[in-house]
Amino acid sequence: MSDLGRVLVLAGGLSHERDVSLRSGRRVADALRSVGVEVEQRDVDASLVERLREDPPDAVFPVLHGVTGEDGALRQVLDLYGVPYVGADAAACRTAFDKPVAATVVGAAGLHTPASVVLGHDTFRELGAASLMEAVVQQIGLPLVVKPARGGSALGASIVRSAEELPSAMVNCYAYGPVALIEQYIDGTEVAVTVIDTGDGPRALPAVEIRPDSGFYDYEARYTAGATQFVVPARLEPEVAGACAAAAVQAHLALGLRDLSRSDLVVDAAGVPWFLEVNVAPGMTETSLVPLAAEAAGVELGVLCRDLLATAAAR
């Protein structure tokens, strides 16, 4: 058995991404058991605080996605009870989870980020939606991408190729959050780069190239087996692959992340990587990108999760 002691995998929660989180949790728990770690998987509910207080685990692997899972709230609770966990602390999560804020931070660190406009629902409604949409299209141009400023799994996200498509895209976006991020569409190769740090500094795993059959990596393309082709390592020139790895590590450091993150990038025709967003609790399902990247790097998922937990427990 592992010398980690008792490990708690937290999955589920009440966000729109609950089902994905539960699948991620099962995958992580099974991977850890395969390398001899004593694991309990549980949901986040009213009994969790009592458990943390009365019978704290030796370490926690949180795989909650979306609000409460990636906004820092849960990690703040774990900090209150002195329970070590894998991943960024609460403050870093708050910065990374807010896409416009994260883009500002990594842009200041020198990474390329798409031009964007951020509009809250109340402002959009009260100041004249039609006029605002016209101004947005004039400033950013078409096509553009509309997505919630906070949230994951591409829920509420749309590619807008004509001005006529923008109203429904905004309505769809606001169904998942009160603030919309409208950004320049970067045409190119979409890749995801996982960064891990098991105690010897952050390093990037091989980039995963994402080729959705529908042309857009939305929720169904992410979690429906066979709906997206993944190529790993991504089909990039060596210097471009190196630039993507450097960009992901730079984003990880600029945002103050630790242990594990996944940056989503688009490589344009000139080979320049553009930062789109970062995930502090990336998916671990059968169709998720971190396990694919680990496999390409020759790292067994159970070993990676165990080493990340050991790093967290040693803090």
C-alpha positions as CSV (number, residue, x, y, z in Angstrom):
1,M,0.0,0.0,0.0
2,S,1.0,3.6,-0.5
3,D,2.5,5.6,2.4
4,L,0.2,8.5,1.6
5,G,-2.4,7.4,4.2
6,R,-6.1,8.1,3.5
7,V,-6.9,10.1,0.4
8,L,-10.2,11.8,-0.3
9,V,-11.3,12.4,-3.9
10,L,-14.0,15.1,-4.0
11,A,-16.2,15.1,-7.0
12,G,-19.8,16.1,-8.0
13,G,-21.0,19.4,-6.5
14,L,-23.9,21.5,-7.8
15,S,-22.4,23.2,-10.9
16,H,-23.6,22.6,-14.4
17,E,-20.6,20.3,-14.8
18,R,-21.6,17.9,-12.0
19,D,-21.9,14.8,-14.2
20,V,-18.4,15.4,-15.7
21,S,-17.0,15.9,-12.3
22,L,-18.4,12.6,-11.0
23,R,-16.8,10.8,-14.0
24,S,-13.5,12.5,-13.4
25,G,-13.7,11.5,-9.7
26,R,-14.2,7.9,-10.5
27,R,-11.3,7.9,-13.0
28,V,-8.9,9.5,-10.4
29,A,-10.0,7.2,-7.6
30,D,-9.6,4.1,-9.7
31,A,-6.2,5.2,-11.0
32,L,-5.0,5.8,-7.4
33,R,-6.3,2.4,-6.2
34,S,-4.4,0.8,-9.0
35,V,-1.1,2.1,-7.5
36,G,-2.1,1.1,-3.9
37,V,-3.5,4.3,-2.5
38,E,-6.4,4.0,0.0
39,V,-9.1,6.2,-1.5
40,E,-12.6,7.4,-0.6
41,Q,-14.6,9.2,-3.2
42,R,-17.4,11.5,-2.0
43,D,-19.6,14.3,-3.1
44,V,-19.6,17.8,-1.6
45,D,-22.5,18.2,0.8
46,A,-23.4,19.5,4.2
47,S,-21.7,16.6,6.0
48,L,-18.3,17.4,4.4
49,V,-17.3,20.1,7.0
50,E,-18.0,17.7,9.9
51,R,-15.9,15.0,8.2
52,L,-13.0,17.4,7.7
53,R,-13.2,18.5,11.3
54,E,-13.7,15.1,13.0
55,D,-11.9,12.7,10.7
56,P,-9.6,14.7,8.3
57,P,-8.0,12.8,5.4
58,D,-4.3,12.9,4.9
59,A,-4.8,14.7,1.5
60,V,-7.6,15.7,-0.9
61,F,-7.7,15.4,-4.7
62,P,-10.4,17.9,-5.7
63,V,-11.9,17.2,-9.2
64,L,-14.9,19.5,-9.0
65,H,-15.4,21.5,-12.1
66,G,-17.1,24.9,-12.6
67,V,-18.4,27.2,-9.9
68,T,-17.4,26.1,-6.3
69,G,-15.0,23.6,-7.7
70,E,-12.7,26.0,-9.5
71,D,-13.5,29.4,-8.1
72,G,-11.5,28.8,-4.9
73,A,-14.5,28.4,-2.5
74,L,-13.9,24.7,-1.7
75,R,-10.2,25.2,-1.4
76,Q,-10.7,28.0,1.1
77,V,-12.7,25.5,3.2
78,L,-9.9,22.9,3.0
79,D,-7.4,25.6,4.1
80,L,-9.6,26.5,7.1
81,Y,-9.3,22.9,8.3
82,G,-5.7,22.5,7.4
83,V,-6.3,19.7,5.0
84,P,-3.7,19.6,2.1
85,Y,-5.0,19.3,-1.4
86,V,-3.8,19.0,-5.0
87,G,-3.9,22.2,-7.0
88,A,-3.9,26.0,-6.8
89,D,-4.8,27.8,-3.6
90,A,-8.1,29.8,-3.2
91,A,-6.7,33.1,-4.3
92,A,-5.0,31.8,-7.4
93,C,-8.2,29.9,-8.3
94,R,-10.3,33.1,-8.1
95,T,-8.0,34.8,-10.6
96,A,-7.7,31.9,-13.0
97,F,-11.4,31.0,-13.0
98,D,-12.4,34.5,-14.2
99,K,-11.5,34.3,-17.8
100,P,-11.1,38.1,-18.5
101,V,-9.0,38.5,-15.4
102,A,-6.8,35.6,-16.2
103,A,-6.3,36.9,-19.8
104,T,-5.3,40.3,-18.4
105,V,-2.7,38.6,-16.1
106,V,-1.2,36.4,-18.7
107,G,-1.3,39.2,-21.3
108,A,0.7,41.3,-19.0
109,A,3.2,38.4,-18.7
110,G,3.7,38.6,-22.5
111,L,1.4,36.0,-23.9
112,H,-0.9,36.6,-26.9
113,T,-4.6,36.9,-26.0
114,P,-7.6,37.6,-28.2
115,A,-9.1,41.1,-28.3
116,S,-12.2,41.0,-26.1
117,V,-15.2,42.8,-24.6
118,V,-16.8,41.9,-21.3
119,L,-20.5,42.7,-20.8
120,G,-22.7,41.9,-17.8
121,H,-26.3,40.9,-18.4
122,D,-27.8,43.9,-16.6
123,T,-25.6,46.3,-18.6
124,F,-26.4,44.5,-21.8
125,R,-30.1,44.7,-21.2
126,E,-30.4,48.2,-19.8
127,L,-28.2,50.1,-22.1
128,G,-29.6,48.8,-25.4
129,A,-28.7,45.3,-26.5
130,A,-29.0,46.0,-30.3
131,S,-26.7,49.0,-30.2
132,L,-24.1,47.3,-28.0
133,M,-24.0,44.2,-30.3
134,E,-23.4,46.5,-33.3
135,A,-20.6,48.2,-31.5
136,V,-19.1,44.9,-30.4
137,V,-19.0,43.6,-34.0
138,Q,-17.5,46.8,-35.3
139,Q,-14.7,46.7,-32.7
140,I,-13.8,43.0,-32.6
141,G,-14.9,41.9,-36.1
142,L,-16.3,38.6,-37.2
143,P,-16.2,35.7,-36.5
144,L,-16.1,36.0,-32.8
145,V,-16.6,33.8,-29.7
146,V,-19.2,34.3,-27.0
147,K,-18.8,32.5,-23.7
148,P,-19.5,32.9,-20.0
149,A,-16.7,34.8,-18.2
150,R,-16.7,32.1,-15.5
151,G,-17.4,28.4,-16.0
152,G,-16.0,25.5,-18.0
153,S,-16.7,22.7,-20.4
154,A,-17.7,25.3,-23.1
155,L,-21.2,25.5,-21.6
156,G,-22.9,28.5,-23.0
157,A,-20.2,29.1,-25.6
158,S,-20.8,29.8,-29.3
159,I,-18.9,30.8,-32.4
160,V,-20.6,33.7,-34.1
161,R,-20.0,34.1,-37.8
162,S,-22.6,36.7,-38.7
163,A,-24.1,39.6,-36.8
164,E,-27.5,37.8,-37.0
165,E,-26.2,35.0,-34.9
166,L,-25.0,37.2,-32.1
167,P,-28.3,37.8,-30.2
168,S,-29.0,34.1,-29.7
169,A,-25.4,33.5,-28.7
170,M,-25.7,36.2,-26.0
171,V,-29.0,34.6,-24.7
172,N,-27.3,31.2,-24.6
173,C,-24.3,32.6,-22.8
174,Y,-26.3,34.4,-20.1
175,A,-28.2,31.2,-19.4
176,Y,-24.9,30.0,-17.8
177,G,-23.7,33.1,-16.1
178,P,-24.3,36.8,-15.6
179,V,-21.2,38.1,-17.5
180,A,-20.4,37.4,-21.1
181,L,-16.9,37.4,-22.6
182,I,-17.0,38.2,-26.3
183,E,-13.6,37.7,-28.0
184,Q,-11.9,37.7,-31.3
185,Y,-12.0,34.3,-33.0
186,I,-8.5,33.0,-33.6
187,D,-8.3,30.6,-36.6
188,G,-5.8,27.9,-36.2
189,T,-5.0,24.6,-34.5
190,E,-6.5,24.2,-31.0
191,V,-4.2,22.5,-28.5
192,A,-4.3,21.8,-24.8
193,V,-1.1,21.8,-22.7
194,T,-1.0,20.2,-19.3
195,V,1.5,21.5,-16.7
196,I,2.5,19.4,-13.8
197,D,4.7,20.0,-10.8
198,T,5.5,17.1,-8.5
199,G,8.1,19.0,-6.6
200,D,10.8,19.8,-9.1
201,G,9.3,22.8,-10.9
202,P,6.5,23.1,-13.5
203,R,6.9,21.2,-16.7
204,A,4.6,20.8,-19.7
205,L,3.4,17.4,-20.9
206,P,3.0,16.9,-24.7
207,A,0.4,19.1,-26.3
208,V,-2.9,17.5,-27.3
209,E,-4.3,18.6,-30.6
210,I,-8.1,18.9,-30.6
211,R,-10.0,18.2,-33.8
212,P,-13.8,18.2,-33.2
213,D,-15.9,16.7,-35.9
214,S,-18.4,19.6,-35.6
215,G,-15.6,22.2,-35.9
216,F,-16.3,23.5,-32.4
217,Y,-15.1,22.0,-29.2
218,D,-18.3,22.4,-27.3
219,Y,-19.8,20.3,-24.4
220,E,-20.9,17.4,-26.6
221,A,-17.6,17.4,-28.5
222,R,-15.7,17.2,-25.2
223,Y,-17.7,14.4,-23.5
224,T,-19.1,12.3,-26.3
225,A,-16.8,9.4,-27.2
226,G,-15.8,9.6,-30.9
227,A,-17.1,13.2,-31.4
228,T,-13.6,14.6,-31.4
229,Q,-10.3,13.4,-32.7
230,F,-7.3,13.9,-30.4
231,V,-3.8,13.8,-31.7
232,V,-1.0,13.6,-29.2
233,P,1.7,14.8,-29.5
234,A,0.0,17.6,-31.5
235,R,1.2,17.8,-35.1
236,L,3.3,20.9,-34.6
237,E,6.8,21.9,-35.7
238,P,9.2,21.4,-32.9
239,E,9.8,25.1,-32.3
240,V,6.0,25.7,-32.2
241,A,5.5,22.8,-29.8
242,G,8.2,24.3,-27.6
243,A,6.4,27.7,-27.8
244,C,3.1,26.1,-26.7
245,A,4.9,24.4,-23.8
246,A,6.6,27.6,-22.7
247,A,3.3,29.5,-23.0
248,A,1.5,27.0,-20.7
249,V,4.2,27.1,-18.1
250,Q,4.3,30.9,-18.3
251,A,0.6,31.1,-17.7
252,H,0.8,28.6,-14.8
253,L,3.5,30.7,-13.2
254,A,1.9,34.1,-13.9
255,L,-1.4,33.0,-12.3
256,G,0.4,31.6,-9.3
257,L,-0.9,28.1,-9.9
258,R,0.6,24.9,-8.5
259,D,0.7,21.1,-9.0
260,L,-1.6,20.8,-12.0
261,S,-3.2,23.1,-14.7
262,R,-4.2,22.8,-18.3
263,S,-4.0,25.8,-20.7
264,D,-6.1,25.9,-23.8
265,L,-4.3,27.6,-26.7
266,V,-4.8,28.2,-30.4
267,V,-1.8,28.2,-32.8
268,D,-2.3,30.6,-35.7
269,A,-1.0,30.2,-39.2
270,A,2.2,31.9,-38.3
271,G,2.9,29.3,-35.5
272,V,2.1,31.8,-32.7
273,P,0.2,30.3,-29.7
274,W,-2.7,32.4,-28.3
275,F,-3.9,31.9,-24.7
276,L,-7.6,31.2,-24.4
277,E,-8.1,30.0,-20.8
278,V,-6.7,27.9,-18.0
279,N,-8.2,25.1,-16.0
280,V,-7.2,24.6,-12.4
281,A,-9.2,21.4,-12.0
282,P,-9.0,19.9,-15.5
283,G,-11.2,17.0,-16.5
284,M,-10.0,13.4,-15.9
285,T,-12.7,11.5,-17.8
286,E,-12.1,8.9,-20.5
287,T,-12.2,11.7,-23.1
288,S,-10.3,14.3,-21.1
289,L,-7.0,15.7,-22.1
290,V,-4.8,15.4,-19.1
291,P,-4.8,11.6,-19.1
292,L,-4.0,11.6,-22.8
293,A,-1.1,13.9,-22.3
294,A,0.2,11.8,-19.4
295,E,0.0,8.7,-21.5
296,A,1.9,10.3,-24.3
297,A,4.6,11.3,-21.8
298,G,4.9,7.7,-20.6
299,V,3.4,8.6,-17.2
300,E,0.8,6.3,-15.7
301,L,-2.2,8.3,-14.5
302,G,-2.2,6.6,-11.1
303,V,1.4,7.4,-10.6
304,L,0.9,11.0,-11.6
305,C,-2.1,11.5,-9.2
306,R,-0.2,9.8,-6.4
307,D,2.8,12.0,-6.9
308,L,0.7,15.1,-7.0
309,L,-1.0,14.1,-3.7
310,A,2.4,13.4,-2.2
311,T,3.6,16.9,-3.2
312,A,0.5,18.4,-1.7
313,A,0.8,16.4,1.6
314,A,4.4,17.5,2.0
315,R,3.5,21.2,2.0
